[in-house]
Amino acid sequence: MDDLHEVFFRSLSREEVLLVALKESLYGGSWDEIVKDLIARKGGKPYVFKLETRIDEDLDRISKLLEYEKRKGVNLGKYLHLVKETDSGN
């Protein structure tokens, strides 16, 4: 039987997977830090990374991902290897 978190991760949009990857690689695994960065960007203050999508949409995506992680007690970053496997055809 598939890992339920893996099933959830595979259902994420490309933009959501990107946010999980950014959280892990640029923000030390912290949703709080990426949210602060997006709010700074929205306010015209200095920010770390420019995302291609709108800030409010990203904040909504983060809210969904954060809620899932809190409710299920899981770090979705653990499933980023699935993206690499899919990209390599494995």
C-alpha positions as CSV (number, residue, x, y, z in Angstrom):
1,M,0.0,0.0,0.0
2,D,1.3,3.5,-0.9
3,D,2.4,5.9,1.8
4,L,-0.5,8.3,2.2
5,H,1.9,11.3,2.4
6,E,3.5,10.1,-0.8
7,V,0.1,10.0,-2.5
8,F,-0.6,13.6,-1.2
9,F,2.8,14.8,-2.4
10,R,2.3,13.3,-5.9
11,S,-1.0,15.2,-6.0
12,L,0.7,18.6,-5.5
13,S,0.8,21.1,-8.3
14,R,4.2,22.0,-9.8
15,E,4.0,25.4,-7.9
16,E,3.4,23.6,-4.6
17,V,6.3,21.2,-5.2
18,L,8.5,24.2,-6.0
19,L,7.5,25.8,-2.7
20,V,8.3,22.7,-0.8
21,A,11.7,22.5,-2.5
22,L,12.4,26.2,-1.8
23,K,11.4,25.7,1.9
24,E,14.0,22.9,2.2
25,S,16.8,24.4,0.1
26,L,16.7,28.2,0.7
27,Y,14.8,28.5,4.0
28,G,16.2,25.8,6.2
29,G,12.9,23.8,6.2
30,S,11.0,26.8,7.7
31,W,7.6,27.8,6.3
32,D,7.8,30.9,8.6
33,E,10.9,32.1,6.8
34,I,9.5,31.7,3.3
35,V,6.2,33.4,4.4
36,K,8.2,36.3,5.9
37,D,10.2,36.6,2.6
38,L,7.0,36.7,0.5
39,I,5.4,39.3,2.7
40,A,8.6,41.4,2.5
41,R,8.5,41.0,-1.3
42,K,4.8,42.0,-1.3
43,G,5.7,45.1,0.8
44,G,8.5,46.1,-1.6
45,K,11.2,45.2,1.0
46,P,14.3,43.2,0.2
47,Y,13.6,39.4,-0.3
48,V,15.7,36.3,-1.0
49,F,14.1,34.6,-4.0
50,K,11.7,35.7,-6.7
51,L,9.0,33.3,-7.5
52,E,7.2,33.2,-10.9
53,T,3.7,33.2,-9.4
54,R,1.7,35.8,-7.6
55,I,2.5,36.3,-3.9
56,D,-1.0,35.8,-2.6
57,E,-1.4,32.5,-4.5
58,D,1.9,31.3,-3.1
59,L,0.8,32.3,0.4
60,D,-2.4,30.3,-0.1
61,R,-0.4,27.3,-1.3
62,I,1.9,27.6,1.7
63,S,-1.1,27.7,4.0
64,K,-2.4,24.5,2.5
65,L,1.0,22.7,2.7
66,L,1.7,23.9,6.2
67,E,-1.7,22.8,7.4
68,Y,-1.2,19.4,6.0
69,E,2.3,19.0,7.6
70,K,1.0,20.1,11.0
71,R,-2.1,18.0,10.9
72,K,-0.2,14.9,9.7
73,G,3.1,15.5,11.5
74,V,5.1,15.1,8.4
75,N,7.7,17.2,6.5
76,L,6.8,17.1,2.8
77,G,10.4,17.8,2.0
78,K,11.0,14.1,2.7
79,Y,9.2,13.4,-0.6
80,L,11.2,15.7,-2.9
81,H,13.2,12.7,-4.1
82,L,10.0,11.6,-5.9
83,V,10.4,14.6,-8.2
84,K,14.0,13.6,-9.1
85,E,12.8,10.0,-9.7
86,T,10.1,11.2,-12.0
87,D,12.4,13.6,-13.9
88,S,14.9,10.8,-14.5
89,G,12.2,8.4,-15.7
90,N,12.6,6.0,-12.7
